[in-house]
């Protein structure tokens, strides 16, 4: 649970972060791992980097799915034309 009674998964989804990333931050904050070591600017940067990494992974996955979906059908058509 996170402050306010919301679950880590729900907050991570709202922020566009990986659930594990937010969980690690909450855990570090709970044992004092973030106090005094990280400025608010760095935390915002880290959140943005994490969000962008997650978005990049999603876009790469979508690209690969589209590439694989189109690839075999194009190859099959080329093979059929070659057989004629």
BELFENSUL-V895634 format. One line per field, one symbol per residue. burial: 1 if it has 9 or more other ideal C-beta (glycine too) atoms within 8 Angstrom, else 0. A space follows every 50 residues. Layout:
burial->???
This chain:
burial->01000001001100101010111011111000010000000010011001 1001100000000000000000000000000000
